Amino acid sequence: DAVPGVGEARRRALLRHFGSLARVREASIEELAECDGLGPSVAERLHAHLHGLVDGVDPVRDASIEDAQA
């Protein structure tokens, strides 16, 4: 509920796409962005919100980006 850009419609779309909040939490940024109506910028915000930041850095996001570049 606290993620900017993720309202009721996007929450429902995420649950339809992934089936549960646990699976949403497990998803990479790329997988989140594949959900209808989400897009990459909202996917990054959601991912950062779900995983928290460490010293202002999202370690899971950085790992996802490194994997995508490999």
Secondary structure, 3 states (H helix, E strand, C coil): CCCCCCCHHHHHHHHHHHCCHHHHHHCCHHHHHCCCCCHHHHHHHHHHHHHCCECCECHHHHHHHHHHHC
